[in-house]
Amino acid sequence: MPDKLSSIPDEWFNRDFAEQWDKTALAGNHTRAEHLDILLSIVSKEYQAGKTILDLGIGSGQIEATIFAQRPEADIVGVDYSPAMLELAQKRLGSFLDHCVIIQHDFRDLEKLYLPQRQYQIAISVQALHHIPHQNKLELFKYVYRILEDDGIFLLSDRIAIDTAHLSHLYITLWERLEQQAQIKSGWSGEYYLQRLPQKADYPATLEELLTWLREAGFHASCLYLQMDRTLIAGIKNKTSRTTK
Ligand SMILES: C[S@@+](CC[C@H](N)C(=O)[O-])C[C@H]1O[C@@H](n2cnc3c(N)ncnc32)[C@H](O)[C@@H]1O
């Protein structure tokens, strides 16, 4: 464990950083596997052939590889600003690239984001939006609401801001429990994990903020899953409510 914490930038444009992230995506992120499993089970069940899934922050294509394994007919449009990550996605997705349009674009410049004309049924975003400032998050939620078809689903999985000023002792216990159960150990103590968070050059929002902005954008939004500082939120764009049979 490093004993001195300095600012920890994410260097998505650096090829070595991108390759390293891709190889170690589960390290120090003990809940990623479970969050992805839940998100992917929803996508696999809800996806309607012929429609399109939009991934905001497709990165190295790890999630698409699983979507195509479960639903090989899926049609995906993925957006990300990092050429290094997109290169990895292209290598990973190989023959599925016929079903996957990749667009290099920065979410902070939505006015110039032109997506192919499709029926966007599902939008997903995993561990990407905490990298953009809050105002851009709200604009992006409005954009996603606009492009989704009626009954479209937005699944947002991300790291959120937590109240470490008042609840740090409780979060330390949660981290240590996760670390103990993890197959891939980080070697970090709970104190180290919490001290590291504000050093990161990013903009996590609280769960309440994300839900508020999603609702402001027009979605019916709820938190589906929450573990410590990682959440999975669903937003639905519908005019009518659904009843279970
Ligand atoms: C932690 S990775 C997650 C990748 C993928 N969603 C996954 O979970 O496997 C975050 C991704 O967000 C992308 N990203 C960060 N800021 C961005 C921005 N302003 N515009 C577009 N993409 C961005 C990065 O390039 C990176 O690929």
The ligand as a MOL file (V3000), in Angstrom:
LIG
                    3D

  0  0  0     0  0            999 V3000
M  V30 BEGIN CTAB
M  V30 COUNTS 27 29 0 0 0
M  V30 BEGIN ATOM
M  V30 1 C -13.7140 2.9950 -15.5850 0
M  V30 2 S -13.8740 3.0100 -17.3390 0 CHG=1
M  V30 3 C -15.3510 2.0320 -17.5580 0
M  V30 4 C -15.4570 1.3940 -18.9300 0
M  V30 5 C -16.6520 0.4510 -19.0990 0
M  V30 6 N -17.9050 1.1520 -18.8960 0
M  V30 7 C -16.5600 -0.7230 -18.1540 0
M  V30 8 O -17.1390 -0.6410 -17.0540 0
M  V30 9 O -15.9040 -1.7200 -18.4950 0 CHG=-1
M  V30 10 C -14.4740 4.6780 -17.6080 0
M  V30 11 C -14.6130 5.0510 -19.0780 0
M  V30 12 O -15.2200 6.3410 -19.1540 0
M  V30 13 C -14.6220 7.0400 -20.2400 0
M  V30 14 N -14.7760 8.4880 -20.0430 0
M  V30 15 C -14.3460 9.2310 -18.9770 0
M  V30 16 N -14.6490 10.5320 -19.1630 0
M  V30 17 C -15.2820 10.6180 -20.3610 0
M  V30 18 C -15.8400 11.7040 -21.1100 0
M  V30 19 N -15.7630 12.9670 -20.6610 0
M  V30 20 N -16.4200 11.4530 -22.3100 0
M  V30 21 C -16.4800 10.1700 -22.7860 0
M  V30 22 N -15.9560 9.0950 -22.1310 0
M  V30 23 C -15.3690 9.3150 -20.9210 0
M  V30 24 C -13.1560 6.6110 -20.1600 0
M  V30 25 O -12.4840 6.8340 -21.3860 0
M  V30 26 C -13.2800 5.1320 -19.7960 0
M  V30 27 O -13.2990 4.3100 -20.9520 0
M  V30 END ATOM
M  V30 BEGIN BOND
M  V30 1 1 1 2
M  V30 2 1 2 3
M  V30 3 1 2 10
M  V30 4 1 3 4
M  V30 5 1 4 5
M  V30 6 1 5 6
M  V30 7 1 5 7
M  V30 8 2 7 8
M  V30 9 1 7 9
M  V30 10 1 10 11
M  V30 11 1 11 12
M  V30 12 1 11 26
M  V30 13 1 12 13
M  V30 14 1 13 14
M  V30 15 1 13 24
M  V30 16 1 14 15
M  V30 17 1 14 23
M  V30 18 2 15 16
M  V30 19 1 16 17
M  V30 20 1 17 18
M  V30 21 2 17 23
M  V30 22 1 18 19
M  V30 23 2 18 20
M  V30 24 1 20 21
M  V30 25 2 21 22
M  V30 26 1 22 23
M  V30 27 1 24 25
M  V30 28 1 24 26
M  V30 29 1 26 27
M  V30 END BOND
M  V30 END CTAB
M  END
